[in-house]
Amino acid sequence: DREVVLAAVKQNGYALQYASMELRADREIVLAAVQQSGVALEYASQELRSEREIVLAAMEQNGEALRYGSADELKADREVVLAAVKQNGYALQYASMELRADREIVLAAVQQSGVALEYASQELRSEREIVLAAMEQNGEALRYGSADELKADREVVL
């Protein structure tokens, strides 16, 4: 019953996994599910996992949901990825290679989770400001900085 499933996903987005395939393709139900739990996107129909509005709503609730977006163009969509990494820096690992080299996206990711530096482009992993921002959030991030001169820089290490 549609109303029962809608009520269930509003309480717990994961309930979407128990819905029929027909209801997993119901836009209203899926939107309610991902707004409650972004990673419920995993259980949405393939079509809805490719829909920008649904994926963006999921990212705003839990950036980790980017892994379940099915369209590569969404993983290359700057607004979607920025929303994802601001919520969960680790989402950077699911972004397109181009966006992993985007300074603003990487900075947002490492400010949320310093060790997300691991997923940044090689060039940004050796940029002093990015590494410092990552380390400010989590000192362990230094191990993902790629430039030896940064690891020997007194200000960076201290």
Disulfide bonds with the S-S distance in Angstrom:
none
